[in-house]
């Protein structure tokens, strides 16, 4: 039996809009209160749907601990949210 539903709050990554890592299962109440009434369905469309504009790896030119390169993954999506 899968334990993902039972551990959903522990594995939650927080709010992707403001970057608050403390938001878990209460993401819908957080979106309505802190982000001006944004609905959960629209929030999911932002990060799961849309048309990909840019998807590439970019080297930053800096090194991290020795000779390892730092590479950023840049993903830009275009989407429309009804107001």
C-alpha positions in Angstrom: 0.0 0.0 0.0 1.4 3.4 -1.0 2.2 5.9 1.8 2.3 9.0 -0.4 -1.2 10.2 0.6 -0.4 9.8 4.3 2.9 11.7 3.9 1.6 14.3 1.5 2.3 17.2 3.9 5.8 16.1 4.7 6.7 15.9 1.0 5.1 19.2 0.1 7.5 21.7 -1.5 5.6 24.8 -0.3 4.3 27.7 -2.4 5.9 28.1 -5.8 4.7 31.7 -6.2 6.2 33.3 -3.1 8.7 30.5 -2.2 7.3 30.0 1.3 8.5 26.4 2.3 6.1 26.3 5.3 2.9 25.9 3.2 1.8 22.3 3.1 -1.7 20.9 2.7 -3.2 24.4 3.3 -2.0 25.6 -0.1 -5.5 26.5 -1.3 -6.2 28.8 1.8 -2.7 30.3 1.4 -3.4 31.1 -2.3 -6.7 32.7 -1.5 -5.4 34.8 1.4 -1.9 35.8 0.5 -2.1 36.0 -3.3 -5.3 37.9 -3.9 -7.8 35.1 -4.3 -5.8 32.9 -6.7 -7.6 29.6 -7.2 -5.9 26.3 -6.8 -6.9 25.2 -10.3 -5.2 28.2 -11.8 -2.1 27.7 -9.6 -1.8 24.1 -11.0 -2.2 25.4 -14.6 0.7 27.8 -14.1 3.1 25.1 -13.1 1.7 22.0 -15.0 0.3 23.5 -18.2 1.1 26.1 -20.7 3.3 26.3 -23.8 7.0 26.0 -23.2 8.9 29.1 -24.5 12.4 28.4 -23.3 13.8 25.2 -22.0 17.6 25.1 -21.8 20.6 24.6 -19.6 22.8 27.7 -18.9 26.3 27.7 -17.5 26.9 30.4 -15.0 30.7 30.5 -15.4 31.3 30.0 -11.7 32.7 26.9 -10.0 31.3 25.1 -6.9 34.0 23.5 -4.6 36.8 22.7 -6.9 36.2 22.0 -10.6 32.4 21.4 -10.7 30.5 23.8 -13.0 27.3 25.5 -11.9 24.5 24.9 -14.4 21.0 26.4 -14.2 17.9 24.9 -15.8 15.8 27.7 -17.3 12.2 26.8 -18.0 9.8 29.5 -19.2 6.2 28.8 -19.9 3.5 31.0 -21.4 0.0 30.6 -20.0 -3.2 32.6 -19.7 -5.2 32.9 -16.5 -8.8 34.1 -16.7 -9.5 37.0 -14.3 
